[in-house]
Amino acid sequence: NGEIPTLIVELGAGTGATSLALAVALQKLQPKIIATDLDAVVPLLRLNIALNKGLFTGAESNQTNEPSAVSLPWGTPLEELSVPFRDADSKEMIVIMADVVYDPDLYSILVSTLSDLLSLPQCCGAIMAYQKRHPDDHQFFSLLANNSILCKPYAQPNSNEGCTSRSASIMFLSHTNKRNLE
C-alpha cells in the first residue's frame, strides 16, 4: 500500500548494515528498527550503531532513528524474549532478513522464529534477500511451505526460477492465512 511499517525487525543482522541503511533511508519516517542476532553478536551491533549515530540523527531536531540491537536466538519462543514486538506505537511490523539461509542445521529454528513473527497480528510479512549458498537450500523452502509460509519472488534479476534462483533475489514471505503488504 506504499506505507512503511512502524516497526522493522531484522533477523540475523550480523554487523547491522541493513538496519543501519534503513535507518538512514527512512530517517524522516522514523520507524522503530530492531536489529537482532545472537547474544555474542549484539555487542558488535551496538558498536556499529554507536559508530554510525551521526548518520541517522536529524540535524534539525533531536529525534533519532537509531536502531536498537537485541538478542533473538532463533528457535526461542517469542514470549521468552525481551524484544518489544508488541510496542504500542507499532501498528504494523515487517521482518527483514539478508543472507540468513546458509546453514542447513539452522533452517528449522529460523523457520520457527519466522513463523512466530509472521503470526503476530501486526506483522504484515517478511522481505528476504536470498542467494543460493548451499546445495540443501531447497530444504529451507520446503520447511517454509510445511509451516504455511508462502514465499514468492518480490524482485529478482534475470531469473524465472522463483525461490530457488542461483542469483540474488528478493523474496516476500507471509503466512498463507494472513493479509500482507502486497
C-alpha positions, 0 to 999 in steps of 0.5 A: 500500500506504499506505507512503511511499517512502524516497526522493522525487525531484522533477523540475523543482522550480523554487523547491522548494515541493513538496519543501519541503511534503513535507518538512514533511508527512512530517517524522516519516517522514523520507524522503530528498527530492531536489529537482532542476532545472537547474544555474542553478536549484539555487542558488535551491533551496538558498536556499529550503531554507536559508530554510525549515530551521526548518520541517522540523527536529524540535524534539525531536531533531536529525534533519532532513528537509531536502531536498537540491537537485541538478542533473538536466538532463533528457535526461542519462543517469542514470549521468552524474549525481551524484544518489544514486538508488541510496542504500542506505537507499532501498528504494523511490523515487517521482518527483514532478513539478508543472507540468513539461509546458509546453514542447513542445521539452522533452517528449522529454528529460523523457520520457527522464529519466522513463523512466530513473527509472521503470526503476530497480528501486526506483522504484515510479512517478511522481505528476504534477500536470498542467494543460493549458498548451499546445495540443501537450500531447497530444504529451507523452502520446503520447511517454509511451505510445511509451516504455511509460509508462502514465499514468492519472488518480490524482485529478482534479476534475470531469473524465472526460477522463483525461490530457488534462483542461483542469483540474488533475489528478493523474496516476500514471505507471509503466512498463507492465512494472513493479509500482507503488504502486497 
